[in-house]
Amino acid sequence: MRTTVTRAAQPAEVTHSWIVIDADGAVVGRLASFVALHLRGKHRPDFTPNVDCGDHVVIINAEKIRFTGRKAEQKVYIHHTGFPGGIKERRADKVLAGRHPERVLEKAVERMMPKESPLARKQLGKLRVYAGGEHPHVAQQPVTVDFKSFNPKNSRVG
């Protein structure tokens, strides 16, 4: 009988790479799922749940992201101000047209990460989302990932 030993990754052994994704015309949920997978490191063969082995992810053109169906009009983001009766809500299309359109994608990725965990907060800190086409992370020599070419459903035109 032969037994195999599963090797757990150690934090000192992990190398974090940098990837850039262009979100122009990409579908929000599909892109958020892909990004959450890479932030956690689940795409790696040495994935260990209790070690931060994910990549740094830079997303550009977040203002040009797309929703499928009628989600742009029907999806509502709710927050509370902390005062009595302070529940506020905004539709997704209003957030995309507002001052910080990158928050739609940040919130989608955040909700796909593990909840209430210091490790998840550390992994989420490796996400950088920019509304425009420029980013200041050229010195890290990020690899460009063509997310939309993986599946025709990953992008919407219009």
C-alpha positions as CSV (number, residue, x, y, z in Angstrom):
1,M,0.0,0.0,0.0
2,R,1.4,3.3,-1.0
3,T,0.5,6.6,0.8
4,T,1.1,10.1,-0.6
5,V,1.8,13.1,1.6
6,T,0.0,16.3,0.8
7,R,2.4,19.2,1.3
8,A,1.0,22.4,2.7
9,A,2.5,25.7,1.5
10,Q,4.4,27.8,3.9
11,P,4.0,31.6,3.9
12,A,7.8,32.1,3.3
13,E,7.7,29.9,0.2
14,V,4.9,31.6,-1.6
15,T,5.6,34.0,-4.4
16,H,2.8,36.4,-5.3
17,S,2.6,37.4,-8.9
18,W,0.8,40.4,-10.4
19,I,-1.9,40.2,-13.1
20,V,-3.8,43.0,-14.9
21,I,-7.3,42.5,-16.2
22,D,-9.1,44.8,-18.6
23,A,-12.8,45.0,-17.5
24,D,-14.1,46.8,-20.6
25,G,-17.3,45.0,-21.5
26,A,-16.8,42.2,-19.0
27,V,-19.7,40.7,-17.0
28,V,-19.5,41.7,-13.3
29,G,-20.2,38.3,-11.6
30,R,-18.0,36.3,-13.9
31,L,-15.1,38.7,-13.5
32,A,-15.6,38.9,-9.7
33,S,-15.6,35.1,-9.4
34,F,-12.3,34.9,-11.5
35,V,-10.7,37.6,-9.4
36,A,-11.7,36.0,-6.0
37,L,-10.3,32.7,-7.2
38,H,-6.9,34.4,-8.0
39,L,-6.9,36.5,-4.8
40,R,-7.3,33.4,-2.6
41,G,-4.8,31.4,-4.7
42,K,-7.2,28.5,-5.5
43,H,-5.8,28.4,-9.1
44,R,-2.4,27.2,-7.7
45,P,-1.5,23.5,-7.2
46,D,0.0,24.4,-3.8
47,F,-3.2,26.1,-2.5
48,T,-3.4,26.0,1.3
49,P,-6.6,27.4,2.9
50,N,-4.8,29.0,5.9
51,V,-2.0,30.6,3.9
52,D,-2.1,33.7,1.7
53,C,-0.9,32.2,-1.6
54,G,-3.0,34.4,-4.0
55,D,-1.9,36.9,-6.6
56,H,-2.1,40.7,-6.7
57,V,-4.9,41.6,-9.1
58,V,-5.1,45.0,-10.9
59,I,-8.3,45.7,-12.7
60,I,-8.5,48.6,-15.2
61,N,-11.6,50.2,-17.0
62,A,-13.9,49.3,-14.2
63,E,-16.3,52.0,-15.3
64,K,-17.0,50.0,-18.5
65,I,-18.2,46.8,-16.7
66,R,-21.5,45.3,-17.7
67,F,-24.4,43.6,-16.0
68,T,-26.5,40.9,-17.7
69,G,-30.3,41.2,-18.0
70,R,-31.9,43.9,-16.0
71,K,-29.5,43.8,-13.0
72,A,-28.3,47.3,-13.6
73,E,-31.8,48.6,-12.8
74,Q,-32.8,46.0,-10.3
75,K,-29.7,45.4,-8.2
76,V,-29.7,47.6,-5.1
77,Y,-26.7,48.3,-2.7
78,I,-27.9,48.9,0.8
79,H,-25.9,50.5,3.7
80,H,-26.7,52.0,7.0
81,T,-25.4,55.4,8.2
82,G,-25.5,54.4,11.9
83,F,-28.3,56.8,12.7
84,P,-31.9,55.8,13.5
85,G,-33.7,55.3,10.2
86,G,-30.5,55.6,8.3
87,I,-30.9,52.9,5.8
88,K,-29.8,54.1,2.3
89,E,-29.9,52.3,-1.0
90,R,-28.5,53.0,-4.5
91,R,-29.1,51.2,-7.7
92,A,-26.2,49.6,-9.5
93,D,-26.5,51.8,-12.6
94,K,-26.4,54.9,-10.4
95,V,-23.2,53.7,-8.7
96,L,-21.6,53.0,-12.1
97,A,-22.5,56.5,-13.3
98,G,-21.3,58.1,-10.1
99,R,-17.9,59.3,-8.8
100,H,-16.6,55.8,-7.8
101,P,-17.7,53.2,-10.3
102,E,-15.0,50.8,-9.2
103,R,-17.0,50.1,-6.0
104,V,-19.4,47.9,-7.9
105,L,-16.6,45.5,-8.7
106,E,-14.9,45.8,-5.3
107,K,-18.1,44.9,-3.6
108,A,-18.8,41.9,-5.9
109,V,-15.3,40.5,-5.2
110,E,-15.6,41.2,-1.5
111,R,-18.8,39.3,-1.3
112,M,-17.2,36.2,-2.9
113,M,-14.4,36.1,-0.4
114,P,-14.6,34.3,3.0
115,K,-16.4,36.3,5.6
116,E,-15.0,37.8,8.8
117,S,-11.5,36.6,8.5
118,P,-8.1,38.4,8.9
119,L,-6.8,36.3,6.1
120,A,-9.6,37.3,3.8
121,R,-9.0,41.0,4.6
122,K,-5.3,40.5,3.8
123,Q,-6.2,38.8,0.5
124,L,-8.7,41.5,-0.4
125,G,-6.0,44.1,0.2
126,K,-4.2,42.7,-2.9
127,L,-7.0,43.9,-5.2
128,R,-6.6,47.2,-6.9
129,V,-9.4,48.5,-9.1
130,Y,-9.2,51.6,-11.3
131,A,-12.0,53.3,-13.2
132,G,-9.8,54.4,-16.1
133,G,-7.3,52.6,-18.3
134,E,-4.2,53.6,-16.4
135,H,-2.6,52.1,-13.3
136,P,0.5,52.9,-11.3
137,H,1.8,49.3,-11.0
138,V,4.0,49.1,-14.1
139,A,7.1,48.6,-11.9
140,Q,5.8,45.3,-10.7
141,Q,5.8,44.0,-14.3
142,P,2.2,42.5,-14.2
143,V,1.1,39.9,-16.6
144,T,-2.0,40.9,-18.7
145,V,-4.7,38.3,-18.6
146,D,-7.3,38.3,-21.4
147,F,-10.3,37.3,-19.2
148,K,-12.9,37.8,-22.0
149,S,-11.3,35.3,-24.3
150,F,-11.8,32.4,-21.9
151,N,-15.5,32.1,-22.6
152,P,-17.9,34.1,-24.9
153,K,-20.2,34.7,-21.9
154,N,-17.5,36.7,-20.1
155,S,-18.2,39.8,-22.1
156,R,-21.2,41.8,-23.3
157,V,-21.3,44.4,-26.0
158,G,-23.7,47.3,-25.8
